Amino acid sequence: MMNYQDKNMETINAWIKEGWEWGKPIDHETYVKAVKGEWNVKLTPCRYVPHSWFGDLEGKKVLGLASGGAQQMPIFCALKGDCTVLDYSDLQLESERKMAEQEGYDIKIVKADMSKTLPFADESFDLIFHPVSNCYIEEVKPLWKECFRILKHGGVLLAGFDNGINYLFDDEKEMTVVNSMPFNPLKNEEQMKQLERDDSGVQFSHSLEEQIGGQLEAGFVIKELYEDYNGTGHLNDLHIPTYMATRSIKG
């Protein structure tokens, strides 16, 4: 039987072929603007990350963790970061290769499963950029510990994640709460059927205890955070935050 990680890889590859928003690379003009210092990137669906969260990236070792698709990493390369991108989707990584060839910059490209031990030595990076994606793995605390391990002392983790609210609902039943928490389709057959019906891969809710408490447990100091929205849908219309982004430091 295919494991859920490989099922998610196949699902995301299919989404990209269908024009998935988060699988569309930036264009040449956007890259050129970044070279000139005009740029923005997202950790969550709608809000741009404050530039102050990054500092000067020139010469810094930057890891894009589950950040393939050539939306953010070309920007960091344009800012002269020493960049590595890790993703489990072949098509997301292929976009990174094509963009690097097109614009003439170097980037290390690594296919790996973030639910496993990350394939990097201790204290390898100055900054990790991790946009919303840990909803595709069952356990997030081990990931935070891996992030802490591979960051240098004083290194920065920028992470986007959901707060679990979206998983309370079934899209076909409007805003009726139908799901128990945590949302874990590996342990709940009805939740798996719901995901299969919606072609949503295999997704998991995570509590703030896991998302924020897990970072603290790993040893991070959370310096800044903000909330964000879906961008579309009823929860968005009601102005209910469904995502968060954090800036955390390895002390």
Residue frames relative to the residue before (quaternion, step in Angstrom):
aa qw qx qy qz dx dy dz
M 1.0000 0.0000 0.0000 0.0000 0.00 0.00 0.00
M 0.4945 -0.6596 0.4796 0.3006 3.58 -0.98 0.85
N 0.4057 -0.6994 0.5220 0.2717 3.58 -0.94 0.85
Y 0.6546 -0.5578 0.3314 0.3879 3.56 -1.16 0.50
Q 0.5892 0.5750 -0.3766 0.4246 3.60 1.11 -0.57
D 0.6851 0.4657 -0.2846 0.4824 3.59 0.94 -0.88
K 0.6060 0.5380 -0.3583 0.4638 3.58 1.09 -0.63
N 0.6516 0.5054 -0.3155 0.4695 3.59 0.99 -0.78
M 0.6108 0.5434 -0.3498 0.4574 3.57 1.03 -0.76
E 0.6778 0.4850 -0.2926 0.4688 3.60 0.87 -0.94
T 0.6419 0.5316 -0.3211 0.4498 3.57 1.01 -0.82
I 0.6836 0.4787 -0.2892 0.4689 3.57 0.88 -0.95
N 0.6125 0.5349 -0.3526 0.4631 3.59 1.00 -0.71
A 0.6550 0.5029 -0.3084 0.4722 3.58 1.01 -0.82
W 0.6246 0.5359 -0.3384 0.4562 3.59 0.98 -0.79
I 0.6441 0.5322 -0.3240 0.4437 3.58 0.94 -0.89
K 0.6496 0.5142 -0.3141 0.4637 3.59 0.97 -0.82
E 0.6898 0.4654 -0.2598 0.4899 3.57 1.19 -0.61
G 0.6151 -0.5893 0.3425 0.3963 3.60 1.27 0.04
W 0.1570 0.8264 -0.5203 0.1476 3.60 1.17 0.60
E 0.5673 -0.6431 0.4046 0.3175 3.57 -0.86 1.01
W 0.7588 0.3961 -0.2066 0.4739 3.58 0.89 -0.95
G 0.6438 0.4786 -0.3396 0.4910 3.54 1.27 0.38
K 0.5469 0.6114 -0.3942 0.4144 3.58 1.28 0.25
P 0.3741 -0.7450 0.5029 0.2281 3.63 -0.53 1.10
I 0.5590 -0.5503 0.4828 0.3893 3.54 -1.26 0.33
D 0.4607 -0.6726 0.4977 0.2960 3.57 -1.23 0.35
H 0.7287 -0.4381 0.3043 0.4295 3.55 -1.34 0.18
E 0.6453 0.5392 -0.3282 0.4303 3.58 0.94 -0.84
T 0.6451 0.5177 -0.3173 0.4639 3.58 1.02 -0.81
Y 0.6371 0.5200 -0.3255 0.4666 3.56 1.03 -0.78
V 0.6555 0.5136 -0.3133 0.4565 3.60 0.90 -0.92
K 0.6309 0.5222 -0.3328 0.4675 3.60 0.99 -0.78
A 0.6389 0.5283 -0.3281 0.4528 3.60 0.99 -0.80
V 0.6099 0.5464 -0.3418 0.4612 3.57 1.01 -0.78
K 0.7094 0.4438 -0.2386 0.4927 3.56 1.10 -0.78
G 0.6125 -0.5907 0.3336 0.4057 3.58 1.31 0.03
E 0.5909 0.5374 -0.3734 0.4719 3.59 1.27 0.22
W 0.3226 0.7603 -0.4925 0.2747 3.59 -0.24 1.22
N 0.0071 0.7520 -0.6583 -0.0321 3.51 -1.40 0.32
V 0.0505 -0.7766 0.6268 0.0382 3.57 -1.17 0.61
K 0.3125 -0.7518 0.5555 0.1690 3.56 -1.28 0.43
L 0.2742 -0.7109 0.6231 0.1765 3.51 -1.27 0.65
T 0.7567 0.2297 -0.0813 0.6067 3.53 1.26 -0.67
P 0.7571 -0.4684 0.1904 0.4136 3.63 -1.14 0.38
C 0.8414 0.2704 -0.0930 0.4586 3.60 0.81 -0.91
R 0.7650 0.4090 -0.2200 0.4462 3.60 0.74 -1.01
Y 0.4042 -0.6849 0.5481 0.2590 3.54 -1.10 0.73
V 0.4935 -0.6461 0.4954 0.3059 3.55 -1.11 0.72
P 0.4971 -0.6479 0.4741 0.3291 3.64 -0.88 0.84
H 0.5273 -0.6419 0.4536 0.3228 3.58 -0.94 0.85
S 0.6028 0.5894 -0.3532 0.4056 3.58 1.11 -0.64
W 0.5787 0.5937 -0.3780 0.4120 3.58 1.19 -0.39
F 0.6995 0.4985 -0.2615 0.4401 3.59 1.16 -0.54
G 0.2246 -0.7340 0.5950 0.2384 3.56 0.78 -1.00
D 0.6985 -0.4223 0.3546 0.4560 3.55 -1.30 -0.33
L 0.2403 -0.8137 0.5164 0.1164 3.60 -0.57 1.15
E 0.4484 0.7130 -0.4569 0.2859 3.61 1.17 -0.24
G 0.8427 0.1165 -0.1316 0.5088 3.55 -0.73 1.14
K 0.5424 0.6286 -0.4035 0.3845 3.61 1.24 -0.11
K 0.4381 -0.6647 0.5421 0.2690 3.55 -1.17 0.69
V 0.0307 -0.8264 0.5589 -0.0602 3.56 -0.40 1.31
L 0.1278 -0.7740 0.6167 0.0653 3.56 -0.93 0.96
G 0.2020 -0.7253 0.6462 0.1247 3.56 -0.93 0.97
L 0.1354 -0.8301 0.5403 0.0269 3.57 -0.20 1.32
A 0.7952 -0.0967 -0.0183 0.5983 3.57 -0.39 1.30
S 0.4769 0.6810 -0.3865 0.3992 3.52 1.12 0.84
G 0.2980 0.7630 -0.5180 0.2461 3.57 1.10 0.70
G 0.5270 0.6427 -0.4630 0.3078 3.54 -1.31 0.17
A 0.3772 -0.7717 0.4448 0.2538 3.58 1.36 -0.03
Q 0.4195 0.6752 -0.4931 0.3536 3.54 0.92 0.97
Q 0.7962 0.2478 -0.1201 0.5387 3.57 0.98 -0.86
M 0.6654 0.5512 -0.3267 0.3830 3.58 0.85 -0.91
P 0.6151 0.5236 -0.3773 0.4530 3.66 0.96 -0.60
I 0.6021 0.5524 -0.3503 0.4579 3.59 1.10 -0.68
F 0.6943 0.4722 -0.2835 0.4632 3.58 0.85 -0.96
C 0.6159 0.5184 -0.3412 0.4854 3.57 1.13 -0.59
A 0.6322 0.5280 -0.3253 0.4644 3.58 1.03 -0.78
L 0.6824 0.4564 -0.2681 0.5041 3.57 1.18 -0.62
K 0.5307 -0.6935 0.3448 0.3442 3.55 1.38 0.38
G 0.3215 0.7157 -0.5409 0.3030 3.53 1.06 0.78
D 0.4075 -0.6510 0.5778 0.2761 3.55 -1.29 0.48
C 0.0435 -0.9046 0.4214 -0.0461 3.53 0.27 1.36
T 0.0781 -0.7312 0.6764 0.0403 3.48 -1.31 0.72
V 0.1065 -0.7789 0.6130 0.0792 3.58 -0.99 0.79
L 0.1128 -0.7683 0.6284 0.0454 3.55 -1.01 0.94
D 0.1752 0.7539 -0.6185 0.1358 3.55 -0.92 0.97
Y 0.3998 -0.7136 0.5203 0.2453 3.57 -1.26 0.34
S 0.6059 0.5410 -0.3521 0.4650 3.57 1.30 -0.07
D 0.4488 -0.7017 0.4897 0.2576 3.56 -0.74 1.07
L 0.6875 0.4919 -0.2932 0.4466 3.58 0.93 -0.85
Q 0.6056 0.5288 -0.3570 0.4756 3.59 1.09 -0.63
L 0.6810 0.4746 -0.2856 0.4789 3.59 0.96 -0.82
E 0.6093 0.5444 -0.3554 0.4539 3.59 1.07 -0.65
S 0.6124 0.5370 -0.3453 0.4663 3.59 1.06 -0.68
E 0.6334 0.5263 -0.3266 0.4639 3.58 1.05 -0.76
R 0.6456 0.5176 -0.3197 0.4616 3.59 0.97 -0.85
K 0.6830 0.4985 -0.2914 0.4473 3.57 0.83 -1.00
M 0.6625 0.5007 -0.3147 0.4596 3.59 0.92 -0.84
A 0.6457 0.5167 -0.3236 0.4598 3.60 0.96 -0.83
E 0.6534 0.4970 -0.3099 0.4796 3.58 1.00 -0.80
Q 0.6594 0.5272 -0.3042 0.4411 3.57 0.94 -0.88
E 0.7912 0.3278 -0.1569 0.4918 3.58 0.87 -0.96
G 0.4657 -0.7425 0.3984 0.2704 3.58 1.28 -0.03
Y 0.5282 0.5913 -0.4501 0.4108 3.59 0.97 0.80
D 0.4569 -0.6706 0.5169 0.2726 3.55 -1.30 0.34
I 0.1040 0.7605 -0.6378 0.0633 3.54 -1.10 0.77
K 0.3674 -0.7014 0.5637 0.2350 3.57 -1.03 0.79
I 0.1440 -0.8085 0.5699 0.0278 3.56 -0.78 1.08
V 0.0258 -0.8186 0.5700 -0.0650 3.56 -0.62 1.19
K 0.1886 -0.7458 0.6268 0.1239 3.56 -0.86 0.98
A 0.2635 0.7498 -0.5655 0.2204 3.55 -0.64 1.14
D 0.4683 -0.6626 0.5276 0.2516 3.52 -1.31 0.54
M 0.3407 -0.7839 0.4805 0.1965 3.60 -0.48 1.15
S 0.5631 0.5708 -0.4116 0.4332 3.60 1.21 0.00
K 0.6555 0.4600 -0.2962 0.5205 3.58 1.34 -0.10
T 0.6970 -0.3983 0.3571 0.4776 3.57 -1.32 -0.08
L 0.4167 -0.7206 0.4926 0.2539 3.58 -0.77 1.00
P 0.4511 -0.7443 0.4348 0.2314 3.61 -0.86 0.96
F 0.5224 0.6075 -0.4227 0.4234 3.56 0.83 1.05
A 0.5411 -0.6192 0.4655 0.3273 3.54 -1.19 0.61
D 0.6587 -0.4757 0.4013 0.4229 3.55 -1.30 0.29
E 0.8678 0.0895 -0.0763 0.4828 3.55 -1.18 0.73
S 0.2656 0.8011 -0.4877 0.2235 3.56 0.90 1.01
F 0.8140 0.2814 -0.0921 0.4998 3.59 1.06 -0.71
D 0.4250 -0.6767 0.5455 0.2528 3.50 -1.31 0.54
L 0.8064 0.0545 0.0116 0.5888 3.57 1.12 -0.70
I 0.1322 -0.7487 0.6445 0.0815 3.54 -1.12 0.81
F 0.1331 -0.7657 0.6270 0.0538 3.54 -0.90 1.02
H 0.0265 0.8328 -0.5417 0.1110 3.56 -0.39 1.30
P 0.1265 -0.8189 0.5568 0.0586 3.62 0.08 1.26
V 0.7512 -0.3975 0.2626 0.4569 3.57 -1.29 0.34
S 0.3495 0.7234 -0.5358 0.2597 3.56 -0.62 1.14
N 0.5914 0.5938 -0.3993 0.3718 3.62 1.09 -0.35
C 0.4472 0.6513 -0.4649 0.3996 3.58 1.30 0.20
Y 0.6625 0.5023 -0.3010 0.4671 3.59 1.27 -0.23
I 0.6908 0.3811 -0.2986 0.5371 3.59 1.24 0.25
E 0.5623 -0.6611 0.3936 0.3032 3.56 -1.04 0.82
E 0.7996 0.1883 -0.0778 0.5650 3.59 0.95 -0.86
V 0.1920 -0.8127 0.5404 0.1033 3.60 -0.76 0.98
K 0.5514 0.6302 -0.4110 0.3604 3.61 1.07 -0.50
P 0.6454 0.5012 -0.3470 0.4603 3.65 0.91 -0.72
L 0.6201 0.5421 -0.3472 0.4483 3.60 1.06 -0.67
W 0.6460 0.5062 -0.3302 0.4663 3.60 0.92 -0.83
K 0.6423 0.5178 -0.3268 0.4611 3.60 0.99 -0.75
E 0.6382 0.5123 -0.3204 0.4771 3.57 1.06 -0.73
C 0.6223 0.5315 -0.3371 0.4655 3.58 1.01 -0.79
F 0.6494 0.5133 -0.3130 0.4656 3.57 0.93 -0.88
R 0.6536 0.5366 -0.3144 0.4313 3.58 0.95 -0.89
I 0.7745 0.3900 -0.2099 0.4516 3.59 0.79 -0.98
L 0.5782 0.5581 -0.3936 0.4464 3.61 1.23 -0.06
K 0.4880 -0.6295 0.5194 0.3096 3.53 -1.19 0.62
H 0.6390 -0.4829 0.4126 0.4339 3.57 -1.27 0.27
G 0.7895 0.2266 -0.2016 0.5336 3.57 -0.73 1.07
G 0.4537 0.7023 -0.4372 0.3313 3.58 1.29 0.01
V 0.3859 -0.7406 0.5258 0.1618 3.52 -1.27 0.61
L 0.1406 -0.7456 0.6464 0.0804 3.54 -1.08 0.88
L 0.0726 -0.7621 0.6431 0.0187 3.55 -0.77 1.11
A 0.0429 0.8381 -0.5343 0.1015 3.57 -0.42 1.23
G 0.1431 -0.7529 0.6357 0.0921 3.54 -1.14 0.77
F 0.1113 0.7979 -0.5826 0.1071 3.57 -0.99 0.82
D 0.5028 -0.6340 0.4871 0.3286 3.57 -1.24 0.39
N 0.4347 -0.7016 0.5019 0.2585 3.57 -1.25 0.41
G 0.6436 -0.5727 0.3002 0.4094 3.59 1.29 0.22
I 0.5250 0.6791 -0.4124 0.3050 3.60 1.14 -0.48
N 0.6217 0.5672 -0.3553 0.4069 3.62 0.92 -0.80
Y 0.6823 0.5233 -0.2896 0.4204 3.58 1.06 -0.73
L 0.5097 0.6411 -0.4271 0.3831 3.59 1.23 -0.03
F 0.7691 0.4030 -0.1572 0.4706 3.53 1.14 -0.73
D 0.2943 -0.6856 0.6351 0.2000 3.49 -1.41 0.39
D 0.4873 -0.7078 0.4236 0.2866 3.59 -0.58 1.14
E 0.6666 0.5166 -0.3102 0.4388 3.59 1.06 -0.70
K 0.7314 0.3829 -0.2199 0.5197 3.59 1.23 -0.37
E 0.5372 -0.6607 0.3700 0.3715 3.52 1.19 0.78
M 0.7924 -0.3239 0.2201 0.4677 3.59 -0.84 -0.92
T 0.3519 0.7222 -0.5143 0.3002 3.58 1.12 0.61
V 0.3891 -0.7017 0.5445 0.2446 3.57 -0.86 0.98
V 0.0019 0.8355 -0.5470 0.0529 3.58 -0.56 1.16
N 0.7283 0.4386 -0.2420 0.4676 3.59 1.13 -0.49
S 0.3881 -0.6673 0.5829 0.2535 3.51 -1.15 0.74
M 0.3213 -0.7309 0.5665 0.2039 3.56 -1.23 0.38
P 0.5108 -0.1822 -0.8402 0.0043 1.52 -2.06 1.38
F 0.4787 -0.6207 0.5350 0.3152 3.53 -1.29 0.47
N 0.1942 0.7765 -0.5673 0.1938 3.57 -0.35 1.28
P 0.2413 -0.8264 0.4913 0.1323 3.59 -0.04 1.25
L 0.5675 0.5789 -0.3980 0.4295 3.60 1.20 -0.24
K 0.7516 0.3402 -0.1864 0.5336 3.56 1.26 -0.42
N 0.7429 0.3103 -0.1805 0.5651 3.57 1.30 -0.07
E 0.3597 -0.7825 0.4709 0.1911 3.56 -0.28 1.27
E 0.6521 0.5212 -0.3233 0.4456 3.60 0.98 -0.79
Q 0.6371 0.5142 -0.3279 0.4714 3.58 1.05 -0.69
M 0.6260 0.5181 -0.3381 0.4747 3.59 1.04 -0.70
K 0.6415 0.5188 -0.3246 0.4625 3.60 0.97 -0.80
Q 0.6225 0.5451 -0.3279 0.4558 3.55 1.06 -0.78
L 0.6704 0.4893 -0.2913 0.4757 3.58 0.93 -0.90
E 0.6543 0.5144 -0.3139 0.4569 3.57 0.94 -0.86
R 0.6385 0.5282 -0.3234 0.4568 3.58 0.98 -0.80
D 0.7497 0.3948 -0.2009 0.4916 3.57 1.01 -0.87
D 0.3757 -0.7361 0.4788 0.2963 3.60 1.31 0.02
S 0.3634 0.7693 -0.4406 0.2863 3.56 0.94 0.98
G 0.5306 -0.6133 0.4275 0.3995 3.58 1.19 0.24
V 0.5563 -0.5459 0.4680 0.4165 3.56 -1.15 -0.68
Q 0.0180 0.8302 -0.5518 0.0779 3.55 -0.35 1.28
F 0.2015 -0.7768 0.5924 0.0702 3.52 -1.28 0.58
S 0.3486 -0.6810 0.5910 0.2559 3.55 -1.12 0.65
H 0.0959 -0.7663 0.6305 0.0782 3.55 -1.25 0.50
S 0.4572 -0.6944 0.4890 0.2640 3.54 -0.93 0.91
L 0.6087 -0.5275 0.4286 0.4093 3.57 -1.26 0.26
E 0.5515 0.5849 -0.3954 0.4443 3.57 1.18 -0.41
E 0.6802 0.4550 -0.2772 0.5035 3.57 1.07 -0.75
Q 0.7186 0.4744 -0.2635 0.4348 3.57 0.83 -1.01
I 0.7723 0.2921 -0.1607 0.5407 3.58 0.80 -0.99
G 0.6695 0.4882 -0.2985 0.4737 3.57 0.88 -0.93
G 0.6239 0.5497 -0.3375 0.4412 3.57 1.09 -0.69
Q 0.6272 0.5158 -0.3340 0.4786 3.58 1.06 -0.69
L 0.6594 0.5013 -0.3049 0.4700 3.57 0.94 -0.90
E 0.6418 0.5312 -0.3112 0.4573 3.55 0.99 -0.86
A 0.6559 0.5126 -0.3080 0.4606 3.58 1.06 -0.73
G 0.6282 -0.5537 0.3309 0.4350 3.59 1.22 -0.40
F 0.4968 0.6750 -0.4208 0.3471 3.59 1.28 -0.06
V 0.2575 -0.6879 0.6489 0.1986 3.50 -1.36 0.42
I 0.2612 -0.7746 0.5570 0.1466 3.59 -0.59 1.12
K 0.2200 -0.8227 0.5193 0.0714 3.53 -0.56 1.22
E 0.8085 -0.0072 0.0597 0.5854 3.58 0.97 -0.87
L 0.0355 0.7862 -0.6170 -0.0036 3.56 -1.24 0.47
Y 0.0361 -0.7639 0.6401 0.0734 3.52 -1.33 0.29
E 0.4055 -0.6914 0.5452 0.2455 3.55 -1.34 0.38
D 0.1039 -0.7844 0.6091 0.0535 3.56 -1.26 0.42
Y 0.4387 -0.7072 0.5187 0.1958 3.52 -1.39 0.27
N 0.6702 -0.5043 0.3644 0.4046 3.56 -1.31 0.18
G 0.4317 -0.6930 0.4700 0.3354 3.56 1.06 -0.71
T 0.7752 0.0399 -0.0232 0.6301 3.58 1.21 -0.56
G 0.6915 0.5172 -0.3396 0.3727 3.56 -1.30 0.17
H 0.7357 -0.4659 0.2922 0.3953 3.52 -1.39 0.25
L 0.6420 0.5141 -0.3352 0.4595 3.60 0.92 -0.79
N 0.6362 0.5191 -0.3206 0.4722 3.54 1.04 -0.78
D 0.6528 0.5193 -0.3127 0.4544 3.57 0.97 -0.89
L 0.6913 0.4498 -0.2655 0.4992 3.58 1.11 -0.66
H 0.4057 -0.7439 0.4406 0.2963 3.57 1.35 0.04
I 0.3519 0.7157 -0.5089 0.3239 3.54 0.99 0.97
P 0.3747 -0.7387 0.5075 0.2373 3.63 -0.56 1.09
T 0.1015 -0.8083 0.5792 0.0295 3.56 -0.99 0.88
Y 0.7513 0.2911 -0.1768 0.5652 3.59 1.29 -0.13
M 0.1400 -0.7584 0.6291 0.0969 3.51 -1.35 0.37
A 0.1290 -0.7426 0.6458 0.1217 3.54 -1.32 0.38
T 0.1102 -0.8032 0.5844 0.0348 3.55 -1.01 0.83
R 0.2026 -0.7175 0.6512 0.1417 3.52 -1.28 0.59
S 0.0106 0.8274 -0.5536 0.0942 3.53 -0.42 1.29
I 0.2595 -0.7809 0.5588 0.1026 3.54 -1.11 0.77
K 0.3403 -0.6878 0.5960 0.2363 3.55 -1.09 0.73
G 0.2525 -0.8116 0.5148 0.1118 3.56 -0.37 1.27
